[in-house]
Structures are given as C-alpha cells and as structure tokens.
Amino acid sequence: MDYNKYRSLDFSILYRSMHKYYDLALTDLDISAGQVTFLIVLSQKEGISLVDIANICSYDKGTVTKGIQKLEEKGYVKEEESFDKRAKLLYLTEKAKQIMSRLYMVIRDWWEYLTSDVSSDELEVYLNIQAKLANKARKYNFNQEEEIKFFGLQKSTLLDYPSKLAATIFTGGCNFCCPFCHNSDLVYLDENIKEIKEADILEYLTKRKSILDGVCISGGEPLLHRGLISFITKVKNLGLLVKLDTNGFLYEELKKIVDLKLVDYVAMDIKNSPNKYGLTCGVKNIDLTNIYKSVDLLKRGIVDYEFRTTIVKEYHDLNDIKEIGLWLNGAKNYYLQSFRNGENVIDKTLHSHTLETLEKYKKELEKNIKNVSIRGV
C-alpha cells in the first residue's frame, strides 16, 4: 500500500511526533503535551472559563475539565469565582508563569526543526492552507445528523438479493481485514476512491423505486456507520425492501436494526470455524462473543436471513466445515461461496477449492443445515 496517499496519516505523524517531543522535553516539569495547549491559551488570555477554552481549542468540555484538573493538582492553574457562580474563571499560578518561557522555547525549537528545510515561500503557503483547514474544522457541527458516505453503486442485480431485483450500495471502512476480501479499496479507503453522496443514492432509488424490489447495503461493514438507521428509514419510506450484509461483530447495532424491523433480509458472513476465526478475518485475538450472539439472533427467525462463507484453499479444510456445521446446526440457509482472485483482493496469492471439494463440503454441512448451496462456480 502507498501510505503516502493518506494525508490523514501525515497529520497524525506530525501531531504524534510533536507530542513525543513535548513530553520528552518537559518531563522534569510533569507537564504532558496535551496540557501545553491549555497553558498557552491561559498565558495569552487569563480569566476565561472551561467553556471558553473548549471553544478556542475545539475540545469537548470533558477533555478540558480533566486537563485543567490535572494542572490544578500540579499547581499550575487556579480557579477564582466570577460574577456568574456557575462558571469559575481560570488563571495561571506563579509557578506556571515562571515556566512559560520554557514552554515557548520548546515549541519554537520543534518548529525550527520541522521547517529547517522549508523555504519562506513554501512555509507561508503551508501556514495559510493550514489556517484555512483549521477554521473549517472548527466550524464543523459534530452533533449534526451523520450521513453515510457510499463508495460504490451497482444499479441493478439479480444476484445479491435472493429472488429480488435490487440495487447494491457499498459503504466504506471495515473492522475486519480478511486476506481474501475482494473489496480492498473499501477496507483501506484510498483517498482517490470516488465518494457517492447519500442524497445522490436516494435520488436514484426514488427514480427507480417502481422497477426495483429492494436495496442491498454492503461494504465494508455497514454497521460501522452511525447514520445507517436514518438512511435505511429513508429507503423503507420509498417502499423498497432492504437487505443488509454484515460480518456480525457489531451485535448491538444489528439487534437494534432487527428489533426496529428496518431490514427484510440479513446476510451474515461466517469467516471460519471458531478456532481459526481470527486468522481468517485478520483480527488475531478476536473476541467471538458478539459473533455468537449475532448468529443466535438470526437463528431465532425474527428476520429472513442467510449465513455464508467464502471458501479459500489456504484457510478452510474439511474439519473447519464440520465445526461450522455443528455451530450453525438448524440454521435456515447457508451458502458456500467459492473464492475468486482479482485485482482488488487483499492477498493475491490465495486460491479457490475445486468444485468437487465444495460439493464434498456441501454434503458435510447438510448433516446439520437443511438448505446448503454453492455460489460463485
């Protein structure tokens, strides 16, 4: 992966490296990098409140409260009553004032190190852009209703939703990193991947609602997105059925959607037998508690569902299939999906099993699951 494409990674490196430098330089003062900002703000504008600091620095009030409390305990900040009894005002102590020049020197030294190879013209452009980005970030309303960002739309398909003509939409981001995943661009979210706005998706669905039966919401992992319930509600209001693809790890989110009767069909991936789950889903020490709970939830039959496993030669053998069969005993529908290599697969060295092997696996699973089918061959 070309990590240089990710600007957010650059910002993170700058931020964390600065914190490391500040922490080391100020160890003897028992001041952390996170507390430096509060001291600088107070040195320039004493007699302000916690809320004022939160607004100036774009921190939440809880973070500021904890930071100021620690600085009070260390003797660097003091509170005084104001005319408004509900809001105490903050001031630097004499102890803090004596070390402020040291703080400014640490900040200056780090900045000089960073910019030593940057021309004055380059620096001016950078600072202007940085100020513009910071002002825009400060104005963002973090409490606004979150819209889902989509990164793919298949306008119509008869394959994704059993017996239905559907549109399939793809969310970005995933909490797993399965080596055989064929949507690596959705897992890593390359900055060049084209975003499709929720409003554009809804506009398309509105125009096609008389033709389509439903919508498949896939990913990535759709349940990661806080705006999912709001979006599904809008789709349901169009009179369309909704199918959700999920890995089942976010049990509470899945249960909420099922309980609200917002989905008509759920397809849950079963990555492998429990003892090989972490290896197969790319999360080494995964806790399977939520996976088990999601399986049990679906097996109760509250919503129509299927379980499915992408079968990969390097990850699945007959013993795994036997364990999966015992685990899913009594399940309604189960699909064996043959792995297909391709350009967007995370690990391109993997291979598929033969049809003969898949048929053998199907026969084994039918000992515990009535309806077993093979896909992708």
Long-range contacts (C-beta under 8 A, 24 or more apart in sequence): 1-188, 5-190, 5-191, 5-192, 6-191, 7-191, 14-114, 18-110, 21-106, 21-110, 22-106, 22-107, 22-110, 25-106, 25-109, 26-102, 26-103, 26-106, 29-99, 29-102, 30-74, 31-74, 31-76, 31-99, 31-103, 34-67, 35-67, 35-70, 35-71, 35-76, 36-103, 36-106, 36-107, 38-64, 38-67, 38-68, 38-71, 38-77, 39-71, 39-76, 39-77, 39-92, 39-96, 39-100, 39-103, 40-103, 40-104, 40-107, 42-77, 42-90, 42-91, 42-92, 42-96, 43-92, 43-96, 43-97, 43-100, 46-90, 46-91, 46-92, 47-80, 47-89, 47-90, 47-91, 48-89, 48-90, 49-82, 49-87, 49-88, 49-89, 49-90, 50-87, 50-88, 50-90, 51-87, 53-90, 58-137, 58-138, 71-96, 145-227, 145-230, 146-225, 146-226, 146-227, 146-230, 147-197, 147-198, 147-199, 147-227, 147-230, 147-231, 148-198, 148-222, 148-225, 148-227, 148-228, 148-231, 149-195, 149-196, 149-197, 149-198, 150-195, 150-196, 150-197, 150-198, 150-201, 151-185, 151-186, 151-189, 151-193, 151-194, 151-195, 151-196, 151-220, 152-186, 152-196, 153-196, 153-201, 153-204, 155-204, 155-208, 156-208, 156-211, 156-212, 157-216, 160-216, 160-218, 160-243, 161-213, 161-214, 161-216, 161-241, 161-243, 161-265, 162-265, 162-306, 164-213, 164-214, 164-241, 164-243, 165-211, 165-212, 165-213, 165-214, 166-212, 166-213, 166-214, 166-215, 166-216, 166-241, 166-243, 167-204, 167-205, 167-208, 167-212, 167-215, 167-216, 168-215, 168-216, 168-217, 168-218, 169-196, 169-201, 169-215, 169-216, 169-217, 169-218, 170-218, 170-219, 170-220, 171-217, 171-218, 171-219, 171-220, 171-221, 171-222, 171-224, 171-225, 172-219, 172-220, 173-219, 173-220, 173-221, 173-224, 173-225, 174-219, 174-220, 174-221, 174-224, 174-247, 175-221, 175-224, 175-247, 175-249, 175-250, 175-283, 176-221, 176-247, 176-249, 176-271, 176-281, 176-282, 176-283, 177-281, 177-282, 177-283, 177-346, 178-271, 178-280, 178-281, 178-282, 178-310, 178-346, 179-280, 179-282, 179-312, 179-315, 179-346, 179-347, 179-350, 180-310, 180-312, 180-315, 180-339, 180-345, 180-346, 180-347, 180-350, 181-345, 181-346, 182-340, 182-342, 182-344, 182-345, 183-219, 183-220, 183-344, 184-344, 184-345, 184-346, 185-344, 186-219, 186-220, 187-220, 187-346, 198-227, 198-231, 202-234, 202-235, 202-238, 205-235, 205-238, 205-240, 206-238, 209-238, 209-239, 209-240, 212-240, 213-240, 213-241, 214-240, 214-241, 214-242, 214-243, 214-264, 214-265, 215-240, 215-241, 215-242, 215-243, 216-243, 216-244, 216-245, 217-242, 217-243, 217-244, 217-245, 218-245, 219-245, 221-246, 221-247, 221-249, 221-250, 222-246, 223-250, 223-253, 223-254, 223-257, 224-250, 228-253, 228-257, 229-256, 229-257, 229-260, 229-262, 232-257, 232-262, 232-263, 233-262, 236-262, 241-265, 243-267, 245-269, 246-294, 247-271, 247-281, 247-291, 248-290, 248-291, 248-294, 248-295, 249-286, 249-290, 249-291, 249-294, 250-290, 251-290, 251-291, 251-293, 251-294, 251-297, 252-290, 254-294, 254-297, 255-297, 258-297, 258-302, 258-303, 259-302, 261-303, 263-303, 264-303, 264-304, 265-303, 265-304, 265-305, 265-306, 266-298, 266-303, 266-304, 266-305, 266-306, 267-305, 267-306, 267-307, 267-308, 268-294, 268-295, 268-298, 268-305, 268-306, 268-307, 268-308, 269-307, 269-308, 269-309, 269-310, 270-295, 270-307, 270-308, 270-309, 270-324, 270-327, 270-328, 271-309, 272-309, 272-315, 272-316, 272-320, 272-324, 273-319, 273-320, 273-321, 273-323, 273-324, 273-327, 274-323, 274-327, 275-323, 276-315, 276-320, 279-315, 280-312, 280-315, 295-327, 295-328, 298-331, 299-328, 299-330, 299-331, 299-332, 301-332, 304-332, 305-332, 305-333, 306-332, 306-333, 306-334, 306-335, 307-331, 307-333, 307-334, 307-335, 308-334, 308-335, 308-336, 308-337, 308-375, 309-334, 309-335, 309-336, 309-337, 310-337, 310-338, 310-339, 311-336, 311-337, 311-338, 311-339, 311-352, 311-353, 311-358, 311-361, 312-339, 312-350, 312-351, 312-352, 312-353, 313-339, 313-350, 313-351, 313-352, 313-353, 314-350, 314-351, 315-350, 316-353, 316-361, 318-360, 318-361, 318-364, 321-361, 321-364, 321-365, 322-364, 324-365, 325-364, 325-365, 325-367, 325-368, 325-369, 326-368, 328-368, 328-369, 329-368, 329-369, 330-368, 330-369, 331-368, 331-369, 332-370, 332-371, 333-369, 333-371, 333-373, 334-365, 334-369, 334-371, 334-372, 334-373, 335-372, 335-373, 335-374, 335-375, 336-361, 336-362, 336-365, 336-372, 336-373, 336-374, 336-375, 337-374, 337-375, 337-376, 338-374, 338-375, 338-376, 338-377, 339-376, 340-376
